[in-house]
Amino acid sequence: MSQSRRNRRKKKVQKPAKNKISKKDKTKGIIALVLLVIAAFLLYFFMLKGNIQKH
């Protein structure tokens, strides 16, 4: 009996925590990817501009 009760408690505690973390991680991951892409594009664009002006 004690083991089954522990398992039930663990399942109840873990499920909402996992869902909350995954949702937060997804949003953070998407924002981070977008910022990285923008930063990489800006760096690449300015490097090309700088190289063209120098030559």
Secondary structure, DSSP 4 states (H G I P E B T S, - for coil): -HHHHHHHHHHHHHHHHHHHHHHHHHHHHHHHHHHHHHHHHHHHHHHHHHHHHH-
